[in-house]
Each structure stands twice: as C-alpha cells, then as structure tokens.
Amino acid sequence: MNLNPTQQELSSGIKLQEAKTFVGKNADYYINKWSILKSSPKRINWNFAAFFLSIFWLGYRKMYNTLLIILGIFIVTDIVQVSIGIDINNAIGYAISGALGVMGNSYYLNHMKKKIFKIKNYSSTEGEYYDMLEKAGGTSWLGVLISIAAVVVYFIISVFIYNFV
C-alpha cells in the first residue's frame, strides 16, 4: 500500500507535508538531512550554515530559545573568566559553532516537532493549522535582526562584566 506523499511520516507524528510547510525555504534540504538522521544511531550530520552563522542561523530559523541559552552561556563564561582570570571565550565560541554544525539539523528537527505538536492543540481547522505552521516556522530576516540585537545586548553586558565586576 502506497501512502500519498503528503501523508508519509517524516518523524514520529510529523507528516512530510507538515514539515515542508513548517520549514518553508530549503525544506527538501532539511527533510533529506532528517531522513539521514532517522537512519543513523548517532543523530548527527553537518550543517554549514549553522556552523558558520551560528547565532544568526538560529535567529533566521526562529530558534530563539536556543539563541538565548547560548548567549546565557557566554554571559556565564564571562563571569567565570573575570573570576578566575582565564580567557576561554574563544574556545566556547568554537565549541558552540562546532556543536551547531554537527547537531544543528537535529536541534532544528526537535524545535519543529515541539512547535508542530503545540500548534496541533490550538488549531481548529486544517487550513488554520497549515497557516499557523507557516507562520511559526520558515525563515525570518527579522529573526536575524533580533539575533544581532541580542548579540549587541550581550556585548553591553560583557563590557559591564569586564569593567565593573
């Protein structure tokens, strides 16, 4: 029995069409990467955009919680650096870029799953559901601007930490 391609399941409880609607631009790239993840026990594969653009990629893909967690890690790192006098910010930055490069597709898949399951509970019609998926997912240049603003705020906090703590 062949399923309609839009009804094929990408991941547990997520249909292919739902994923395509949520991801929007470059959906085929991510669906291919997620298919590889599904068949791999390691749950890792490479994402150049996540590696090179890291925080800005997170904003572009509307992964704001992860972006804020990473900036929080940098703030805590700054406080630790000031306290012990060892510069580890570059190492942390490289580690985060590497982690996003290797695990970014997996992080994005988990982000998408959470959003889709949440939206399923709030939509009343199929049309409304797919509209909500489209708005919650996709890409956002505003997200990139939010990322830039968050980095600027981090720099201000960092200057405060290094000068006054």
Secondary structure, DSSP 4 states (H G I P E B T S, - for coil): -PPPGGGSEEETTEEHHHHHHHH-TTHHHHHHHHHHHHH-TT-----HHHHHHHHHHHHHTT-HHHHHHHHHHHHHHHHHHHHH----HHHHHHHHHHHHHHHHHHHHHHHHHHHHHHHHHH-SSHHHHHHHHHHHSS--HHHHHHHHHHHHHHHHHHHHHHHH-
